[in-house]
Amino acid sequence: MRLYVQDPDTNEKIFIDKVAQDKKSLVNMLGSTEIRVSNKKFSINDVKATANENTATTMALGGVVGILGGVPGVILGSAIGGLIGKSSDDEDKLKANIFNKSSI
């Protein structure tokens, strides 16, 4: 999960280098209900979370590791990597939803 704010001028996501499970935790970490990003002030309520997408990466990695077992190894490695990646993605989406629904 990655935290970001949306720049009101460019509508671009600006990712921040903080990790918190909810907005109250982020306030406690920062000691403030405001955060400064790219010389702009944002409220903690402006901070959003997005999930990391890892399924494709772990599938590819599993396939590469599977090369040692030939074609069956590549297929099995990709399948196992895909399952692990999907599980990780699902967990990350859940964490992002919890953060986004939280309040200070």
N, C-alpha and C positions, 0 to 999 in steps of 0.2 A: 504494500500500500504506500502511495506517495501523497503528500500533502501539497496543495497549491492554492494560489489566489488567482483570480481573473483580473487582468489589467483592464480597467474601464475604458481606456483610450484605444487600445489595440484589440481588445477581446482575447488576448493571448493568455494562455496558462503560464504562470510563473511558479515553478516548483520551489518549495522551501526545504531546507535540510534539517527538519525536525521530525521526530517520530512520536506520536501520541495515540492512545487508543480512543480518546474522546476529547471534546473541546475543553472540558474542565481540566483534564490532565495537561492540555496545552497551555491553558492560562496559568496553572501552577508552575509549569516549567519555565514560562516566560516571565512570570510575575506581573503580568499585565493583561488587560483585555484587548490590547492593540498590538499589532505587529507591523514592523516597517520592512517592506520588501521593495527593492529597486527604488529607494528614496521616496516611496509612497506609503502612506499610512492605511492600514486595513484593520477592520474589526476582526476579532476571532471568529465571529459569525460569517465572515467572508471566506474563511478557510474551508476548503473542500478536500475530500480524499478521492483518489481514483485507484483502482486495482491494477496491479502489474499483470501482464499477460505472459505466462511462461510456457504454455502448452507446446507451442511450435519449437521453442528452443530445447525443451527436454526431450521431445520426440526426435529431433535431429541428433542430439547428443546420444540418446539411446541407440539410434541407428548406427552412429559412428562406432560406439563401443561394440555393437553387435557384429561389426565387420569381422571380428575375430572368429565368429561362428559361421561365417559364410552367409548365404542368402537367408536361411532360416534365422540366423542370429540377428541380421539386420531387421527382419520383420518383427521378431520377438522383442528386440531391443527398442525399436520404435514404438511398439504397442505399450510396453511397460513404461517407457519415457512419457508417452502421451497420457497414460493413466495417472502417473505421478504429477505431471504438469497440470492436468485438469483439476486434480484434487487441490493442488496448491493455488490455482487460480480461483477455485470456488471459495476457499478459505479467505483469500485476499479480498474477494468481492464482499464477503460477509463483514469483514473488518471495516472496509470502506463504507458500507451501508450503516454500520453502527456509528462510525465517526460522523457521517453526514446527518444522521438523525439526532445526534446528541446536541445539547445546548449548554450554555454556561450559566 
